[in-house]
């Protein structure tokens, strides 16, 4: 297993940050068939070979992803895509 952990500060309200996270999750669902659900301000997601959570608060978003063995080789590509999604949805 390989982990990806990314934290980013944002300048949004909690409601705006959660809406951005929801938008990001909808895009990931459409592009990668990633299922997700919310538990409070934590979104949990999964698909075969990938599981994780995205926590949103008033100041930052924190993403934790666990990649299965078969996706380990794609970790750099996946990290680039995550940063791109963060840049679009949580600009600094």
N, C-alpha and C positions, 0 to 999 in steps of 0.2 A: 504494500500500500504506500501511496505517496500523498502527502498533504500539501495544500496550498492555503496560506493564511494571508489575508489582505485586510488592512484597516485603513479607512480614509475619513478624514474630517469633512464635514459638509456645512454649508451655511444656510440650511433650510430648516423650516419648522419640522417637528416630528411628523405631522400630517403630510407635508410636502415630501419629506424623505421617504416615508412609507409608500406614497403614491409613485415616486421614482423607482423604488424597489419593486413594486408591483408591475410597473411598465417593463422594467428590465427582465423580470421573471416571465412575463408574457412573451417577450421576444425570444428568450431562451427556450421556452416551451415550444414555440412555433418552429424555431430553427433546429433544436436538438431533442425534441420530444421529452422535455424535462418536466416531470410532475412536481407540484409544490403545494404546500398548505401553510397557513399562518397559525401560530400559537402565540397570542399577544403580539409583541413586536419582533418576533423571531419567525422567519420564513424557513421552513425545512423543505428540501428538495431532493429528488433522486431520479435515477434512471439506471439501467444496468451499467455497472462499472463506476458509477459516480453517486456520491451522497454528500450532503452538507447542509449548512445553515447560513443564513444572512440575518444578523441582528442589527436593528435600527434603533438609534436613540436620538436625543435632541442635538447631539454634537458630531456623531460619527456613525459609519456603517462598518460592520466587521463581518467578513466572509471567511468561512472555513469549509474547505472541500477535501474529501477523501477520494482519491482516484484508485481504482482497482489496478491490478497488475497489468492488464492488457492496455490500459490507457497511460501507463507510466511514461512511455516513450513520447507521448503527445503533451506532456506537462508544459514545456515551454510555449507551445502553440496555444494551449488552453489558457495559460497565464496571460499571454498577449491579448487574447480575446476578452478575458475578464477585465483587464485594464482598459481596453477600448470601451466596453460597456460601462465601466465606472466613469470614464472620461465623458461619455455621452450623458449619463444619468446623474452623476454626482460630480460636476465640474468643481475644481478647486477654486 
